[in-house]
Amino acid sequence: MGNTAEMEYKDSERRSIELIVPKDVNKIKLEFDTAPALIVPEKKMYLLRSEFERRIDPLAFQLDADWLQYEPRTNRQKQTKELFLDARVKGRLHAFTCMAIDPSFDPVTGELVYQPGLLPAVGKSYNDWVTIFKNYAPERNSRVLAKTEGACKNLELIRRLVEWRKVTVEDAWDAVCDHSAKLGHFADSDNAQNSFEATGSREICGFYDLGNVYKILAEDSWEKAGGFWAAGGSFDCNSNIGPLADLYRSIDVVNVRNYGLGQLGLD
């Protein structure tokens, strides 16, 4: 993410907007084509949209790795590992792409964007997210990320904490599954705000916006109960109540979610 992207523009495709950003910069004027580069306000680096994608292949997880050999000690830890192992045994695991930051709505066009420095895109129902994501990148089977995919994303975070940051295996599992205050924005996190933080906040091992809002996940394709899954917690709850790996089923697919938003999955 450290290289400045070189972009080539055609005058007929160029347009301008003014983007309000936090901190010391009041306004930044952007000019971009139909596949815009994105600006990180404080670093002033232009990033291609793909810079916010994270490819996860649970089939590549090494079963003999210390972090995956760990014996779960709590219900959330057991659920996270069992979702992975059950899908593996039944041949249901697959590589997928998720996003490193939460989505927002462009303040000018209203389109869905993945861009630092904006408000998270709360205020939509589960059914809204099904439609929004279906139209986002249909050529890549864009969709609401499913429950087992979400568990595999959490396992990837555990792997990165252990292998990248040298966190102990026990502490990594505890942080993701039971006490996530140091990984995201919760009421008991350092410098907690009594409101939403802007997207692109609190980077951990290449992921942002862990916490802040709960994440809306789809049922796995083999589930039949109906509804969706709310994962994690938001800024107004403590991290032991809604840690990253927490899952709560809801059958209310039509009412808006003012503290939650959808998670994008791509093939």
N, C-alpha and C positions, 0 to 999 in steps of 0.2 A: 504494500500500500504506500510505499515511499516514493514511487516514480511519478512524475508529472505526465499525464496522458497527452499525446499529441492528437489534436482533433482537426479535421478538414471540413470547412463549412461551404455551403452554397448560399449566396445572398438570398435566393428565393425561398429558402427554408429557414432563415434565421428569424428569431423573434426575441423580445426582451421582456424580463419581469424584474420586479424589485422584491427581494426576499428579506424579510425581517429576521435577523439573527441575534443571538444573545451576546453577552459580554461587552467588549469595548467597541465592536463594530455595529453601527446603527443600520446601515443598508448596504447591500452588495448588489450591483446590477449584473445580471447574467445574460449572455447571449449564447444561444445554442440551437442546434439543428433538431431534427425529429428524433434523434437518439442522443439526448443530452448527456454531457458530462455532469457530474455532481460536485459541489464544492463543500469541503469541510471548513466551516467559518474561521476557526481559530488558526488552522494550519495553512489555509489558502492553497490547498492542493486539489487539482481536478482529478476525480476518480471515475473510472468507467463503472456503469451500473453493476457489472459482474464482480466488482471488488467487494460487494456486499453479499455475495452468494457464498455459501459454505457447502461443499460436497461431502456427504457422509456415506460411507459404505460399511454397514454393520457386518457384512460378510468378511471384511478384512480385520475385524477385531480378533486379536490373538487370545484364544481361550486359555492358554497357559500363562498369560501375563498376570503379574501380581494384582493389578487393579481389577481384573475380571475373575481372578480366583478368590477374591474376597468373599467371605461368608456374611451375607446380610444380617443385620442385627435389629432392624426395625421393620414395621409393615411397609413403609414407603420404599425402603431399600429392597425388600423382598419383591414387591410389586414391579419395581423397575427392572430388576434382573430377570424375573420370571417372564415378563412380557418379551424380552429379548430372546431368552432361551426357548420359550414355547414357539415363537415364530421361527426360530432357527430349526428346531426339530421338525416342524411341519412344512419347511420349505417356503416360508412366507417373507423372508428377509429380502431386501433389495436396496441398491444404492439409490439415493435421492439427494436433492438439493434443497436447502432451506436458506433463509435470509439471516444475516448477522445482526440486523437492527429491525426494529418494529416499523410497520408502515405508517405513512401519514397521507393526508389529502393535500394536494397542491393548493396553496391559498388563492391562486389565481384561476387555475383551470378546473380544480376539483378532482383531478385524476389521482389515482393511487401512485405514490412515489415512495422510494426507499432512500431517504436523504437525512443526514444529520441536522439537528437544530430546529426541528419542527415539532408540533404537538402530535402525540400518538393518535391514531385514527380510531378513537373510541366512538360509540354512539350508533353502532350497527348491530343488527341481529345476526344470528348464525346463518339464517337463510340468505341475508344480504351478502355475507362473506362467501357463501357458496357461489353466488352469481358473480360477485366482483372478481374472485380468483379464477373462475371458469373463463372469464373474458380477458384475463391479464396476459397470458401467454399460452393460448390453446395448443399451439404447435409443440409445446413442452408439457402437455397434460397438467397445466396449472390447476391447483386445487387446494382445499383446506388440508393442511398437514394432518395425518392420522395419528391416533393414540400411540401405536407402537413406534411409529417414526419419531414422535416426540420423546418416547423413552430412549430411543437410540441416540437422539440428539443429546439427552442428558448423560448418557454413557460416554459419548464423545467428549463432553465437557469434563467428566471425571478423568478420562484418559489424559486430556491435555493438562489438567491440574497436576496430575501425578508426574507425567513425563516432561512437561514444559516448565512448570513452576516448582516442581519437586515437593509438592504437598504430600503428606503421608497418605497412604491408601485409605486408612480409616477416616482421616479428616476430610478427604475429598468426597467420599460417599456421604458423610454427615452434612457437609456444606450444601451439596446438591439436593439431597433427599430430605433433610430434617431441619437444618438451621442455616438459611441462605443469606443472612444479613450482610456478609462480606462479599457476596457475589452480585448483588443487585440493589434495587431501591425499595426498601421496606420501612415501616415505621420505626424499627429498631436498628436501621443501618446508620453508619456514620454520615453526618451532614444530611440527614433525612429532611425532605421538604414536605410540607403539608399540601401537596398538589402534585400533578404530573411533572416529571422531568422531561426535557426535550429529548428527542430520539438521538441515538448515538452516544448515550451517556454510560459511564461506568464500565469501561472495557475490561473483559476478563477472557484471556486466552483466545482473542479474536472474535468474541461475541459481545454484544452490547444489549442494553435495555432488559437485562434479566431482572425480573421483578417489575416494579412501576405499574404495570397493568397485568391482569391475568390473561393467559393465552387460550384462545379458542381452538380446540382440536376436533377433528371429525372422528366418528367411530371408525374402527378398522372395517375393511370390506366384509369380513366374515362375522361381524357383530349384527345382531338382529333386534336389539332392544329399542332402537330409535333414539333420536336426540343427538347430543354432542358432549364433549368433555371440556370442562374448564380446568386448566392446568396452572399451578402456581398461585400467587397472590398479587395484590396491588399495594400501592404506596401507603394505604391507610390501615394495613394489618401487619402484625409482627411476622417475622420470617419463619418462626416455628409453627405458625398457624397455616400459612400458605407458602411453604418452601417450593422451590422450582419443580420438584417431582410430585407435588400433590396433585391429585386428580379427583374431580367431582363431576358426576354425571348430571346433566340437565336435559329435560325433554321439551323445554320451552325454546323453540327454534325461531319464534317470530318477534319477541320483544327485544328492544334495543339493549345493548350492553354498554353502560356508561363507564365501566371500569375494566372492560376486557376488549380484546380485538383478535382477529383471525391471524393464524400463522400460515404462510404460504409454503406449499410443497411443489416441487418441480421434478420431472424425470431427468 
